[in-house]
Amino acid sequence: MKTSPYIPFYPADFLVGTMFMTAEEVGAYMRLLCFQWQQGGLPQEEDKLARISGIPTKKLSAVLAKFDLHEDGTLKNGRMEQERLKVEATRETKSKNGAKGGRPLKQRESDSKATENLPLSDSLANQKQSETETETESKPNTPPNPQGGMDSGDRLFADNPSPQPVRHSKTWNPTEQQIQVAAWFNRRPSTVWSEKEQKAWRALKLEDEDLEILSWFYAESSYPYLRKDLLTLLNNWRGEVDRARNYNPEEGRR
């Protein structure tokens, strides 16, 4: 089971739910919730619950009342399980969209129709922004607008964006694998790769398993020292695959 590195936390709900707990019980409750988030559920054995929570099971009655026994034989807090499923569904959707080069076509068409219905002043402003972005993409080594227009949830490396390559007049027909790899660096499918990038790509011996492990490494692993631009990754492809295979997120958070 893939686990998100963060937990959606609602302070008001948590305070209400733990209002009549002691400080010791609140701490134990939080530890049990974190364990459920990481492992998908809690064991039923009292000795294990005591080790996880940090307090004896005889003091856990108020805390364990927050958990129910599920069909898989584990104890789960219902609210925590709902939040985990929502986060996993969102991450899965973003991962699929990233592999396809961004948002689904229907979403882009919906955004376009919404722009058509804007007041004239807002429509002109959006048109001007679009023209500016197009000019930025057509200039080699031009740093992007520091204030950007991307949603933070859709960015992978917004703090270290790579320069946009020069556009060529030659028709650009990227493969699905190229679109997938370019998405790791926020490249649009229509953005033409530089000659050096295309040459490095042709020299690769692509394997589906390599793409899968690197897709996880760049889109989900939260590894802090990823390659900052496409050409560097392509030139170090084999070593990057090995580094992704050997990376353990759990060790990185210790």
N, C-alpha and C positions, 0 to 999 in steps of 0.2 A: 504494500500500500504506500503510495506516495504521500508524503506529509508536507504541508506548507510550513515554512520556517516561522510564520507569525500566526498569532491568534487574534481574531476580532474581539475586542474587549469593550464592554459597555459599562462604565463606572456606576451609573445610576442603578442599573439592573442588579449589578453585583452587590452594591451597598444594601439594597432592599432585601436581596436574597440571603444575606449574611448578617442582617441586623441583630439577630438574637444569638449569634455565635460568639464564643470567646475568641480572643486573639489567637490562641493556640489552635482552635478549630478552623479559623479562617485560613491560617497558614497551611494546615493539613489539607483543607479543601482545595486550595490553589495547587498544591503539589499533585493531588489526585487528578485534577482537571488537566494539568500539563501532561501527566503520564497518559491519560486517555487520548489526548490530542496526538501524541507521538505514536502510541501503540494501537489505537483504535478501540481500546477498552481496558477495564481493570480486572485483575484476577479475583476469584472469590475467596481464596485462602486468606485467613486472618493474619498469619505471620507475614505474608507478602504485602498485604495492605498496610500493616504496621510499619514495615521498612520503607514503603513508598511514601506514606504520609508523614512519617517522622514521629508519630505518637502511638501509644498502645491502642489496640482495637477497642478496649473498654471505654475509651474516650471518644470513639468515632461514631457513636450512634446518631448524633445530630447531623454529622457530615454524610454518612452513608445513606441517610434518608433522601439525599439529593440524587441518588443513583438507582437505576432499575436493572434487573437481570434481563439480558437479551437472549435471543435464540442461539447466538453463537457461544453462549456460556460465559460471557463477560459482563461486568457491570458498566453501565454507561449513564452519563448525565444527558438527558434528552436535549437540552438547549445546546450543549457543546457539540453533540453529534449533528444537529441541524446545521450549525455554523460550519462544521468541518465539511459536510456535503456541499454546501453552497460555495465555499472557497475552492474545493476540488473541481466543481463544475465550471467555475469561472476560469481557473487555471487551464483546464482541459480545452475550453473554448479558445482562449488566447493562444495556446500552443498550436491548435489546428489552424487558426487564422494566420499565425506567423509562418507556418509551413507553406501556406498558400500565398504569402506575400502581403499580408495585411488584413484589413477588414473585409468581410464578404461583400460581393457586388451589390446585393440588395441594400446593405447598410450605406454604401457609398451613393447609390441612387437615391436613397431616402434623404441623405444629407444634401444632395444636389437639389431635390425638390424643395426642401426646406429653405434653401438659399434663394430659390426663385420667388418665394413668397415673402421675403424680407422687404422692408421699406427701401426706397431707392438709395438713401444715404448709406444704410448698412450693406446693401448689395454692392455698391461701388467700393466700399471699404474692403469687402471680401475679395472683390475682383482685383483690387490693387495689391492685396496681400498675396494672392495667387500668382500675379505677374512677378512680384518680387521674389517669391520662392522659385519660380521657373528660371529667372535670371541668375539666382544664386547657384542652381544646379548646373547651369551651362558654363559657369566659370570655374576653371581648374584651381584647386587648392584655396578655395574661398571659404573661410570659416563660417559656420551657420550663425543665424541670428541668435545671440545669447539668451533671448527671452523666448525663443521658439514658439511653436504653435501646437506641440504634441501634448496629449494627455500624459501625466506622469505614469499612469498605469500601463500605457502602451510602450514606454521607452525601456530600452535595455541598457544603452550606454550613452545617455544624453549628456553626462558630464564629460565624456571623452569622445565626442563625435569625430568620425574620420572625414577628411576632405572628400567632397564629391568629385568623381572622375570626370574627365572631359567627355562630352557627348560627341559621337561620330555620326557621319551621315549614313554609314553602313547600317542596314537593317539589323536590329537587335532582337533575337529570339532566344531568350534564356530558357534553359531546361528547368524542370521542377526542382531538381537538386540545387541549381544555381539560385533560384528564387528563395529556396529554403535557407541556404547559407547566407545570402545577402540580407535576409530579414533579421539575422542576428546583429547586424550593424545598421538597422533602420534604413536599409536601401529599398527604394521602390523597385518593383519588377521592371519598370520602364527605364530605370537608370542604367545606362550602358557602362559596362566594366571597362577599365583601361586596358590597353594592349598587354601590359605586364600581367595584370590580373587574369586575363583570358589565357595567356600563355601558361601561367602557373597552374591554372585550372586544368588545361589539357594535359599537363604533365602528371596529374594525380592518377592514382589507381584507386578509384572510388569503390567502396564497399558499403552496402546498406547498413551494416552494423556500425561502421565508423560514423556515418551520418546520424544514426540514432543516438549514440553516446555523446557526440559533440552537440547535438540539438539539446539534450538534457544539460550538458555542461554549460552552454552559453545562455540558455533560456530559463533554467530553473535552479541550478546548483548554488547560486549566490557566491561562487568562487571569486575572490577579490582581485585576482591577477590575470584576467583574461587578456587575449590579444586585443589591441585597440583599433586595428584596421584590418580590412579584408586581405590585402596583399600579404601582410605579415603572417596571418593565419595560414594562407595558402602555401607560403614558403616554408612553414613549420608544421604542416599538416600531420605528418606521422608522429612527431613528438607531442603534438597537442592531443592526439587520440590517446597516446599512452598516458599522458598526464591526466586526462579525464577518467581513464579506467582506474587509475590509482588513487583518485581523490575520494576521500570519505567525508561527507558534510558533517557527520557527527563529531569527528575528531577536530574539525575546524571550529566548532562552537564550544569546545572545552576551554 
